[in-house]
Amino acid sequence: MELRKAKGLSQVQLANDLEIPRSSLAQIELGNRYVDVLELHKLSILLQFSLDDFFAADFKLLKQEEVAETKKKKEKQDERISVAELNVAKFKNILLYILEKCAGKPNVGETVLYKLLYFSDFNYYEQYEEHLSGARYRKLPYGPVPRRFDSIIESMINKGEIKKFRTEYFGKTQTRYMPLKNADLKNLKASEKDVIDKVVEQMSDWSAAGISSYSHNDMPWRASKDGEEINYELAFYRTAPYSVRSYNEDER
């Protein structure tokens, strides 16, 4: 990973040159997948290192002057595939679909809802390397929170699509939402619906404290800085029990 970044290459670029999925490269960098001889040979050419030097005990990635030069190049590059673009209509539809399935459960307040949205988005991205709603999430103390959530909810309330209310749950005030219209299932692909269904089935009975604690150990949240946006690319560095994709040696 250090050498790739020092050379100013994104995961996407290097994976394409190696002719392997980006997710497989992420697993190689994480140490969860071995590199065969042919791949190592390609890497030595693409990243410009000698195999003899690589197997030497004192192998160093780059000289200091090379690091400085390549760092300048790297700063000019963007891994654009990781930049989420919010599809507001899609986000609303996903929200309605999740609420249809579990809004009646007494534990599903705003905190739980945030996490159901987050895991739906990040699980889909890890599994299919495409954005689901494109929502952006910030790392806050109680877990990931989708940006623009309040403005989207206000819009849906004004249009009579959703109802917001407060209840008491175990002695605490809980903000909850009830759908006033059905989600348009024609605008959800089978793969999208499947990922959401699995998240709801697994987590919608969890308490706010339980699902928040679980989200705090997910790699994208752990690897992000407090208050900053969570990078979708970090989903490829997940391990059990969070990873939803089967990484095997035949994934080429």
C-alpha positions as CSV (number, residue, x, y, z in Angstrom):
1,M,0.0,0.0,0.0
2,E,2.8,2.4,0.9
3,L,4.6,1.9,-2.3
4,R,1.4,2.2,-4.4
5,K,0.5,5.5,-2.7
6,A,4.1,6.8,-3.0
7,K,4.0,6.1,-6.7
8,G,0.8,8.2,-6.9
9,L,-1.4,5.3,-8.0
10,S,-5.0,4.7,-6.8
11,Q,-6.3,1.3,-6.0
12,V,-8.4,1.4,-9.1
13,Q,-5.4,2.2,-11.4
14,L,-3.2,-0.5,-10.0
15,A,-5.9,-3.2,-9.9
16,N,-6.8,-2.4,-13.5
17,D,-3.1,-2.8,-14.5
18,L,-2.9,-6.1,-12.6
19,E,-6.2,-7.2,-14.2
20,I,-7.7,-8.1,-10.8
21,P,-10.7,-6.6,-9.0
22,R,-10.0,-3.6,-6.8
23,S,-11.4,-5.5,-3.8
24,S,-8.8,-8.2,-4.3
25,L,-6.0,-5.6,-4.3
26,A,-7.4,-4.3,-1.1
27,Q,-7.2,-7.7,0.4
28,I,-3.6,-8.1,-0.8
29,E,-2.7,-4.8,0.9
30,L,-4.5,-6.0,4.1
31,G,-2.6,-9.3,4.1
32,N,-5.6,-11.5,3.6
33,R,-4.7,-12.7,0.0
34,Y,-1.4,-14.0,-1.3
35,V,0.3,-12.7,-4.4
36,D,1.3,-15.3,-6.9
37,V,4.5,-15.2,-8.9
38,L,3.0,-13.6,-12.1
39,E,1.3,-10.9,-10.0
40,L,4.5,-10.1,-8.1
41,H,6.3,-9.8,-11.4
42,K,3.7,-7.4,-12.7
43,L,3.9,-5.4,-9.5
44,S,7.6,-5.1,-9.8
45,I,7.2,-3.6,-13.2
46,L,4.3,-1.3,-12.3
47,L,5.8,-0.1,-9.0
48,Q,9.4,-0.1,-10.3
49,F,11.2,-2.3,-7.8
50,S,13.7,-5.1,-8.3
51,L,12.6,-8.6,-7.2
52,D,16.1,-9.3,-6.0
53,D,15.9,-6.2,-3.8
54,F,12.4,-7.0,-2.7
55,F,13.5,-10.4,-1.2
56,A,16.5,-8.8,0.5
57,A,16.3,-8.4,4.2
58,D,17.0,-4.7,4.1
59,F,14.6,-3.8,1.3
60,K,13.3,-0.3,1.4
61,L,10.4,1.0,-0.6
62,L,11.8,4.3,-1.9
63,K,14.6,6.7,-1.4
64,Q,13.6,9.9,0.5
65,E,13.9,12.1,-2.6
66,E,11.7,9.7,-4.5
67,V,9.1,9.9,-1.8
68,A,9.0,13.7,-1.9
69,E,8.6,13.7,-5.7
70,T,5.9,11.1,-5.8
71,K,4.0,12.7,-2.9
72,K,3.6,15.8,-5.0
73,K,2.1,13.8,-7.8
74,K,-0.2,11.9,-5.5
75,E,-1.6,15.1,-4.0
76,K,-2.8,16.1,-7.4
77,Q,-4.7,12.9,-8.0
78,D,-8.2,12.0,-6.8
79,E,-9.7,8.5,-6.4
80,R,-12.9,9.7,-8.0
81,I,-14.7,6.3,-7.8
82,S,-14.9,6.7,-4.0
83,V,-16.7,10.1,-4.2
84,A,-20.3,9.4,-3.5
85,E,-23.0,11.5,-5.3
86,L,-26.2,11.6,-3.3
87,N,-29.3,10.5,-5.3
88,V,-32.0,12.1,-3.2
89,A,-34.9,10.3,-4.8
90,K,-33.2,7.0,-4.3
91,F,-32.3,7.8,-0.7
92,K,-36.0,8.7,0.0
93,N,-37.1,5.4,-1.6
94,I,-34.7,3.4,0.5
95,L,-35.7,5.2,3.6
96,L,-39.4,4.5,2.9
97,Y,-38.6,0.8,2.2
98,I,-36.7,0.4,5.4
99,L,-39.4,2.1,7.4
100,E,-42.1,-0.1,5.8
101,K,-40.3,-3.2,7.1
102,C,-39.4,-2.1,10.6
103,A,-40.9,1.3,11.6
104,G,-43.4,-0.5,13.9
105,K,-40.6,-1.9,16.1
106,P,-40.3,0.0,19.3
107,N,-36.5,0.1,19.2
108,V,-36.3,1.7,15.7
109,G,-35.7,5.3,16.5
110,E,-33.5,7.8,14.6
111,T,-30.3,6.2,15.9
112,V,-31.1,2.8,14.7
113,L,-32.4,4.2,11.4
114,Y,-29.1,5.9,10.8
115,K,-27.2,2.7,11.1
116,L,-29.6,0.7,8.9
117,L,-29.1,3.2,6.2
118,Y,-25.3,3.2,6.7
119,F,-24.9,-0.6,6.6
120,S,-27.2,-0.8,3.6
121,D,-25.1,1.8,1.7
122,F,-21.7,0.4,2.7
123,N,-22.6,-3.3,2.4
124,Y,-23.9,-2.7,-1.1
125,Y,-20.7,-0.8,-2.1
126,E,-18.4,-3.5,-0.7
127,Q,-20.4,-6.2,-2.5
128,Y,-21.0,-4.6,-5.9
129,E,-18.5,-1.7,-6.0
130,E,-21.3,0.7,-6.8
131,H,-23.1,3.3,-4.7
132,L,-26.6,2.5,-3.5
133,S,-28.0,5.9,-2.5
134,G,-24.7,7.8,-2.7
135,A,-25.3,9.3,0.7
136,R,-22.3,10.6,2.5
137,Y,-21.8,9.7,6.2
138,R,-19.9,11.6,8.9
139,K,-18.2,9.9,11.9
140,L,-19.9,11.2,15.0
141,P,-19.7,10.0,18.6
142,Y,-22.8,7.7,18.3
143,G,-21.8,6.3,15.0
144,P,-22.2,7.2,11.3
145,V,-24.8,9.8,10.4
146,P,-26.0,10.5,6.8
147,R,-25.4,14.1,5.6
148,R,-28.5,16.1,4.6
149,F,-30.8,13.7,6.6
150,D,-32.7,16.5,8.3
151,S,-33.4,18.5,5.1
152,I,-34.5,15.4,3.3
153,I,-36.8,14.4,6.2
154,E,-38.3,17.9,6.3
155,S,-39.0,17.8,2.6
156,M,-40.7,14.4,3.0
157,I,-42.8,15.6,5.9
158,N,-43.9,18.7,3.9
159,K,-44.9,16.4,1.0
160,G,-46.9,14.1,3.3
161,E,-44.6,11.2,2.6
162,I,-43.4,10.6,6.2
163,K,-44.5,11.4,9.7
164,K,-42.1,12.4,12.5
165,F,-43.0,11.9,16.2
166,R,-41.5,11.4,19.6
167,T,-42.1,8.6,22.1
168,E,-40.7,7.5,25.4
169,Y,-38.6,4.3,25.2
170,F,-37.0,2.9,28.4
171,G,-37.2,6.3,30.0
172,K,-35.6,8.2,27.1
173,T,-37.2,10.4,24.5
174,Q,-36.9,8.8,21.1
175,T,-37.4,10.4,17.6
176,R,-39.2,8.1,15.3
177,Y,-40.6,8.1,11.7
178,M,-43.6,6.5,10.1
179,P,-44.0,6.1,6.3
180,L,-47.2,7.6,4.9
181,K,-46.6,6.2,1.4
182,N,-45.2,3.0,0.0
183,A,-41.7,2.7,-1.5
184,D,-41.6,2.3,-5.3
185,L,-40.1,-1.2,-5.6
186,K,-39.8,-0.7,-9.3
187,N,-37.0,1.7,-8.6
188,L,-35.0,-0.8,-6.5
189,K,-33.0,-3.4,-8.2
190,A,-33.2,-7.0,-6.9
191,S,-29.6,-6.7,-5.7
192,E,-30.3,-3.5,-3.8
193,K,-33.4,-4.9,-2.2
194,D,-31.5,-8.0,-1.2
195,V,-28.8,-6.1,0.6
196,I,-31.3,-3.9,2.4
197,D,-33.4,-6.9,3.4
198,K,-30.4,-8.6,4.9
199,V,-29.4,-5.5,6.9
200,V,-32.9,-5.1,8.2
201,E,-33.2,-8.8,9.1
202,Q,-29.9,-8.8,10.9
203,M,-30.0,-5.5,12.8
204,S,-33.5,-4.0,13.0
205,D,-34.1,-5.7,16.4
206,W,-31.0,-4.3,18.0
207,S,-31.1,-1.5,20.5
208,A,-29.7,1.9,19.7
209,A,-26.7,1.2,22.0
210,G,-26.1,-2.2,20.5
211,I,-26.2,-1.1,16.9
212,S,-24.1,2.0,17.7
213,S,-21.5,-0.2,19.4
214,Y,-21.4,-2.6,16.5
215,S,-20.9,0.3,14.0
216,H,-17.9,1.5,16.0
217,N,-16.0,-1.6,15.2
218,D,-16.7,-1.4,11.4
219,M,-13.5,-0.6,9.6
220,P,-14.8,2.4,7.6
221,W,-15.9,4.1,10.9
222,R,-12.8,3.0,12.8
223,A,-10.4,4.3,10.1
224,S,-12.1,7.7,9.8
225,K,-11.3,10.8,11.9
226,D,-14.0,12.2,14.2
227,G,-16.3,14.6,12.5
228,E,-15.0,13.8,9.0
229,E,-16.7,12.0,6.1
230,I,-16.3,8.2,5.9
231,N,-14.7,7.0,2.8
232,Y,-16.6,4.2,1.0
233,E,-13.3,2.6,-0.1
234,L,-12.6,1.5,3.5
235,A,-15.3,-1.1,3.1
236,F,-12.8,-3.2,1.2
237,Y,-10.6,-3.5,4.3
238,R,-13.4,-5.1,6.4
239,T,-12.9,-8.4,8.1
240,A,-15.4,-10.8,9.7
241,P,-18.1,-10.3,10.8
242,Y,-18.5,-7.1,8.9
243,S,-17.4,-8.1,5.4
244,V,-20.3,-9.1,3.2
245,R,-18.2,-10.2,0.2
246,S,-16.4,-13.5,-0.2
247,Y,-12.8,-12.8,-1.1
248,N,-11.3,-15.9,-2.6
249,E,-8.3,-16.8,-4.8
250,D,-10.4,-17.4,-7.8
251,E,-11.6,-13.8,-7.9
252,R,-9.6,-12.6,-10.8
